[in-house]
Amino acid sequence: MVETAQQRRNTLAEHPSPTKAKTVRVFTHEKPLRLELGDILSPVDVAYETYGTLNSDGTNAILVCHALTGNAHAANLAPHQNGQPGWWDGVIGPGKGFDTDRYFVISSNFLGSCYGTTGPASINPSTGKPYQADFPQMTIRDMVRVQHELVGALGVKRLVTVAGGSLGGMQVLEWGLLYPEIVDSLLPIATAARHSPWCIALNEAARLAIQNDPAWNDGHYSDQPAQGLALARMVAMISYRSAESLNAKFGRALQQEHSGNEYRDLFARGRDLFQVESYLRYQGKKLVDRFDANSYLAITRAMDLHDVSLGYGSVATALGRISAKALSIGIDSDVLYPVEEQKELAGLIPHARYAEIHSPHGHDAFLIEFEAMNKLIRDFLP
């Protein structure tokens, strides 16, 4: 059975996803999309937001790419969001690094996520039910090809820059390789040319936490595998921060003072004793309330498959093909993507340089250190 666009919208209305974002617009790519691993998706919906105004030549656009559990809502400049903060509010807006008085900024939810773009929680048009574990495995390059379709549909002729951190930075690199004819510059932040064994190991531990949840049901669950997804998030959160950051924020502070007997009783019952434990549990629950477990698996596998050398022979050969100028930004306290990986990018991309953010906040610093980010962006962009 092949659904029309209107029939698909009706189906989505009857089977709403609890994690679907309220986005400004949804672009539908109607033509069959052949994925890098051979499967075909059709049609593909893409949730996106834009900020600022596209000029008459279509040449003042900037694309920002989000990370693992992000979405299209990058900035609090969209009226429908009712003041909800965006994930990169600190650098997008009038007078900021990505100045919306000068640039037309695009942010889209990538393929495989669960915030309005086609992914495991979306309705499979051939069955009328959510794809769930039957969603075909996508790659970073697939995400970028879908973004390219969106950018063209918006009338963009050139991109002043493509920017993003972490998984967003992986997309940035693939933009430089796949579409050099329309990309003037690249801003990869806290990312790498290929996923390291360290990162793959952390992702596998997170995936196993989800798959070992009794509610998992081989990915065809009726209720979220909440305990597993929360644990996966806790594992990730530890890697997103540094020891210095957690020490400064929590130290060994207890939730409250207890006598010796109370202390032993709470510990034995598995209750939150330390503030850092409570923080991790809170972060886990927040993700369960807003994200889909199958999407988490599909996206982390796409990250693990990330390797710019695929099809080019070597990382050096691949990065050497990038013609856009680039600013590779590292974070000195990042334990997930150490600065050596960003320095490698700067050393192998022909027109690139390296800059470093000094922060105690670890990998997440690109979402926190807005003053430093804005300075680097302003100095880099034309």
C-alpha distance (Angstrom), angle and dihedral (degrees) to the residues before:
residue distance angle dihedral
M1 . . .
V2 3.81 . .
E3 3.80 116.6 .
T4 3.77 125.5 -149.0
A5 3.80 117.5 -128.6
Q6 3.81 90.5 -102.2
Q7 3.81 92.9 49.2
R8 3.81 89.3 50.3
R9 3.80 91.1 51.8
N10 3.79 89.3 51.1
T11 3.80 90.5 50.2
L12 3.79 91.2 49.6
A13 3.79 89.8 51.4
E14 3.82 90.4 53.1
H15 3.83 93.3 46.9
P16 3.83 106.1 33.5
S17 3.78 118.0 -175.3
P18 3.81 113.1 -123.7
T19 3.80 88.7 -140.4
K20 3.80 99.0 47.7
A21 3.79 111.6 126.5
K22 3.79 124.4 -128.7
T23 3.79 97.5 -118.8
V24 3.79 132.0 176.3
R25 3.79 95.3 -120.3
V26 3.77 143.9 -3.0
F27 3.80 119.8 -144.4
T28 3.80 115.1 -157.3
H29 3.79 119.2 -149.8
E30 3.80 101.2 -156.7
K31 3.80 99.7 -176.3
P32 3.82 117.9 89.8
L33 3.80 110.9 -90.6
R34 3.79 113.6 -145.1
L35 3.79 108.2 -150.2
E36 3.79 122.6 -140.7
L37 3.81 91.8 -109.4
G38 3.81 92.2 52.7
D39 3.82 106.1 -97.8
I40 3.80 122.7 121.6
L41 3.80 126.7 -133.6
S42 3.77 123.6 -167.7
P43 2.94 131.2 -156.0
V44 3.81 108.4 12.2
D45 3.81 122.6 -162.7
V46 3.82 118.1 -154.7
A47 3.80 121.3 -163.1
Y48 3.79 113.4 -151.7
E49 3.77 147.0 159.4
T50 3.79 130.9 -153.3
Y51 3.81 131.3 -158.4
G52 3.79 126.7 -164.0
T53 3.82 126.8 9.0
L54 3.79 129.9 -63.7
N55 3.79 111.0 -127.3
S56 3.80 122.5 -124.5
D57 3.83 93.2 -98.1
G58 3.84 93.2 48.7
T59 3.81 90.4 -125.7
N60 3.82 106.4 116.9
A61 3.82 98.0 71.9
I62 3.79 127.5 128.7
L63 3.80 124.0 -168.5
V64 3.80 118.8 -152.3
C65 3.80 118.0 -163.8
H66 3.79 122.7 -152.9
A67 3.80 130.8 -140.9
L68 3.82 134.0 -117.6
T69 3.82 103.6 -55.6
G70 3.80 98.1 17.4
N71 3.78 128.8 113.6
A72 3.79 143.1 -158.7
H73 3.80 93.7 -78.4
A74 3.79 98.6 94.2
A75 3.80 98.1 149.5
N76 3.78 138.9 27.2
L77 3.78 93.2 -120.9
A78 3.82 99.3 102.1
P79 3.83 113.8 96.2
H80 3.81 95.2 -146.2
Q81 3.81 91.7 62.2
N82 3.81 92.3 71.4
G83 3.77 94.1 -139.9
Q84 3.80 96.9 -45.9
P85 3.83 108.5 157.6
G86 3.78 118.7 -113.9
W87 3.78 123.1 -133.8
W88 3.84 92.4 -113.7
D89 3.80 101.3 30.4
G90 3.78 90.2 133.0
V91 3.81 94.5 66.6
I92 3.84 104.6 28.6
G93 3.80 121.0 75.0
P94 3.81 143.5 55.4
G95 3.80 110.8 -26.2
K96 3.81 94.2 1.9
G97 3.79 127.4 113.9
F98 3.79 92.2 -84.3
D99 3.80 92.1 42.6
T100 3.81 109.5 -158.8
D101 3.80 90.0 -161.4
R102 3.82 86.3 67.3
Y103 3.77 106.7 22.7
F104 3.80 138.5 50.4
V105 3.81 103.5 -133.0
I106 3.81 120.2 -157.9
S107 3.79 124.7 -165.3
S108 3.80 120.4 179.1
N109 3.77 133.5 -179.9
F110 3.80 106.2 -116.7
L111 3.80 129.0 -121.8
G112 3.81 113.5 -80.3
S113 3.78 96.6 26.6
C114 3.81 125.5 113.4
Y115 3.79 104.6 -126.4
G116 3.79 101.2 94.0
T117 3.80 101.0 -58.6
T118 3.80 117.5 104.6
G119 3.80 111.2 -83.2
P120 3.81 142.7 128.5
A121 3.82 92.4 -57.3
S122 3.83 91.7 53.4
I123 3.78 124.1 98.7
N124 3.81 114.7 -93.3
P125 3.83 102.6 -134.4
S126 3.80 91.6 -147.7
T127 3.81 93.8 58.5
G128 3.80 106.1 22.0
K129 3.80 88.7 -129.0
P130 3.83 132.8 96.8
Y131 3.79 114.9 -78.2
Q132 3.82 92.3 -131.1
A133 3.85 109.1 160.7
D134 3.83 90.9 -5.0
F135 3.79 91.8 70.5
P136 3.83 107.3 117.6
Q137 3.78 116.4 -111.5
M138 3.78 111.0 -100.6
T139 3.81 129.1 -164.0
I140 3.80 136.1 -144.9
R141 3.80 88.8 -98.3
D142 3.81 89.9 55.2
M143 3.81 89.3 53.1
V144 3.80 90.1 52.2
R145 3.81 94.1 47.4
V146 3.80 89.3 54.7
Q147 3.82 90.6 48.6
H148 3.80 88.9 51.0
E149 3.81 90.5 56.2
L150 3.81 89.8 51.0
V151 3.81 94.1 47.4
G152 3.81 90.7 51.7
A153 3.80 92.1 47.9
L154 3.81 89.4 54.2
G155 3.81 90.9 58.0
V156 3.81 96.5 -108.7
K157 3.81 114.2 156.0
R158 3.80 98.5 176.6
L159 3.79 136.8 13.8
V160 3.79 116.2 -137.1
T161 3.78 86.9 -155.9
V162 3.80 143.7 -21.1
A163 3.81 112.5 -139.1
G164 3.77 137.5 -178.8
G165 3.77 145.7 132.3
S166 3.80 131.5 -125.1
L167 3.83 107.8 -15.2
G168 3.79 85.0 3.2
G169 3.80 88.1 60.8
M170 3.80 90.7 53.2
Q171 3.80 88.3 57.4
V172 3.81 89.3 48.9
L173 3.80 91.6 56.9
E174 3.80 92.5 48.8
W175 3.81 90.1 51.1
G176 3.78 88.2 57.5
L177 3.80 90.7 51.7
L178 3.81 101.1 39.6
Y179 3.81 102.5 38.3
P180 3.81 110.2 24.4
E181 3.80 91.0 147.7
I182 3.82 93.7 70.8
V183 3.82 103.7 28.9
D184 3.80 118.2 88.7
S185 3.80 98.3 179.7
L186 3.79 145.0 -0.4
L187 3.81 132.3 -139.4
P188 3.82 108.2 -168.8
I189 3.80 110.9 177.1
A190 3.82 129.8 -168.1
T191 3.79 92.7 -15.6
A192 3.79 142.0 112.1
A193 3.79 143.8 -131.5
R194 3.80 89.7 -116.5
H195 3.77 134.4 4.3
S196 3.79 112.5 -91.8
P197 3.82 125.3 -131.4
W198 3.83 86.6 -112.2
C199 3.81 91.9 58.9
I200 3.81 93.3 41.7
A201 3.81 89.8 52.6
L202 3.80 92.3 51.8
N203 3.80 91.0 48.5
E204 3.79 92.4 49.6
A205 3.80 91.6 51.6
A206 3.82 88.5 52.0
R207 3.80 92.8 47.9
L208 3.79 92.3 49.6
A209 3.79 89.7 51.8
I210 3.82 88.0 58.5
Q211 3.80 96.1 41.6
N212 3.80 92.9 49.5
D213 3.80 92.2 54.7
P214 3.86 109.4 111.6
A215 3.82 89.1 -129.2
W216 3.83 93.7 56.4
N217 3.84 96.1 94.6
D218 3.82 92.7 -175.5
G219 3.77 90.1 -59.5
H220 3.81 95.5 -54.2
Y221 3.79 96.3 101.8
S222 3.78 126.1 157.8
D223 3.80 91.8 -156.5
Q224 3.79 125.8 33.2
P225 3.82 114.9 -92.4
A226 3.78 84.8 -117.7
Q227 3.80 100.6 175.1
G228 3.80 92.6 49.4
L229 3.78 95.4 45.2
A230 3.80 91.2 47.7
L231 3.82 90.5 51.0
A232 3.82 90.6 48.3
R233 3.78 89.1 54.7
M234 3.79 92.0 48.4
V235 3.81 90.5 53.6
A236 3.80 90.0 50.1
M237 3.80 94.9 46.3
I238 3.80 91.3 56.9
S239 3.81 89.5 56.9
Y240 3.81 93.3 45.7
R241 3.80 92.7 62.4
S242 3.79 133.1 47.9
A243 3.79 130.1 -120.0
E244 3.82 87.6 -111.8
S245 3.80 91.2 54.2
L246 3.81 94.6 49.8
N247 3.80 91.4 44.0
A248 3.79 91.3 52.4
K249 3.79 95.1 44.8
F250 3.81 100.0 41.8
G251 3.78 113.5 1.1
R252 3.80 106.6 178.8
A253 3.79 92.5 -44.7
L254 3.79 115.2 154.4
Q255 3.78 123.7 -135.5
Q256 3.79 85.0 -116.8
E257 3.76 137.7 -20.9
H258 3.82 115.5 -82.7
S259 3.75 137.8 -177.1
G260 3.79 118.0 -114.4
N261 3.81 93.7 -95.9
E262 3.81 93.4 46.5
Y263 3.81 89.7 48.5
R264 3.81 92.4 53.7
D265 3.81 92.2 45.0
L266 3.81 94.0 51.6
F267 3.78 92.0 46.0
A268 3.81 92.4 49.7
R269 3.80 92.1 50.9
G270 3.80 92.7 50.6
R271 3.79 94.1 -117.1
D272 3.78 121.5 155.2
L273 3.76 104.4 -86.4
F274 3.82 101.5 163.9
Q275 3.78 125.2 48.9
V276 3.81 91.7 -124.5
E277 3.82 89.2 58.9
S278 3.78 91.4 52.9
Y279 3.81 90.1 48.3
L280 3.80 92.6 54.1
R281 3.81 92.9 47.2
Y282 3.79 90.1 49.6
Q283 3.80 91.8 51.2
G284 3.80 90.3 48.7
K285 3.79 93.1 51.8
K286 3.80 91.9 47.3
L287 3.81 91.1 56.8
V288 3.81 92.9 47.8
D289 3.80 88.9 54.9
R290 3.80 93.8 52.9
F291 3.80 111.0 25.8
D292 3.80 141.7 60.5
A293 3.81 121.6 -120.7
N294 3.82 95.1 -143.6
S295 3.79 89.5 52.5
Y296 3.80 89.3 51.5
L297 3.80 90.7 55.3
A298 3.80 95.2 44.5
I299 3.80 93.8 48.0
T300 3.80 95.8 46.5
R301 3.81 89.8 49.5
A302 3.80 89.2 51.7
M303 3.80 88.6 52.3
D304 3.81 91.2 50.6
L305 3.83 90.3 50.9
H306 3.81 90.4 53.0
D307 3.80 110.3 120.2
V308 3.79 119.9 140.5
S309 3.81 90.5 -156.5
L310 3.83 93.4 69.5
G311 3.78 106.0 116.1
Y312 3.80 93.2 6.6
G313 3.81 103.1 71.1
S314 3.79 99.9 -122.4
V315 3.78 142.1 16.8
A316 3.80 90.3 -111.8
T317 3.80 92.3 53.0
A318 3.79 92.6 47.0
L319 3.80 96.5 48.0
G320 3.79 90.5 42.1
R321 3.81 88.3 64.0
I322 3.80 93.2 61.7
S323 3.79 109.0 107.5
A324 3.82 99.2 -179.6
K325 3.76 118.8 95.3
A326 3.79 112.0 -109.1
L327 3.78 142.1 -161.9
S328 3.80 110.8 -155.8
I329 3.81 109.9 -160.1
G330 3.79 123.5 -160.6
I331 3.81 132.0 -174.4
D332 3.78 115.9 -136.2
S333 3.84 94.8 -142.9
D334 3.82 96.7 43.5
V335 3.81 109.5 126.2
L336 3.82 93.9 174.8
Y337 3.80 97.9 56.7
P338 3.81 105.9 15.1
V339 3.80 118.2 -149.6
E340 3.80 91.5 -107.1
E341 3.80 87.5 73.4
Q342 3.81 93.6 54.9
K343 3.80 90.7 44.2
E344 3.81 87.8 54.8
L345 3.81 89.6 55.4
A346 3.79 91.8 50.5
G347 3.79 91.0 47.9
L348 3.81 95.8 50.5
I349 3.81 103.2 37.3
P350 3.83 104.5 83.8
H351 3.82 99.4 -136.3
A352 3.78 99.5 33.6
R353 3.76 139.2 115.1
Y354 3.79 133.5 -171.1
A355 3.81 129.9 -122.3
E356 3.79 129.5 178.6
I357 3.78 133.5 -147.3
H358 3.79 114.2 -146.8
S359 3.78 108.5 -146.3
P360 3.80 140.4 138.2
H361 3.81 91.2 -140.0
G362 3.80 99.8 85.7
H363 3.79 123.7 -148.3
D364 3.81 93.3 -11.2
A365 3.82 92.1 61.9
F366 3.80 91.9 100.7
L367 3.83 86.1 64.5
I368 3.82 92.8 46.3
E369 3.82 112.1 31.6
F370 3.80 96.5 71.1
E371 3.81 97.6 156.3
A372 3.80 91.2 57.2
M373 3.80 92.4 41.8
N374 3.81 93.2 50.6
K375 3.80 92.6 50.6
L376 3.80 92.5 50.4
I377 3.81 92.4 46.6
R378 3.82 94.5 47.5
D379 3.80 92.3 48.4
F380 3.81 90.8 49.6
L381 3.80 103.8 43.7
P382 3.81 122.2 76.1
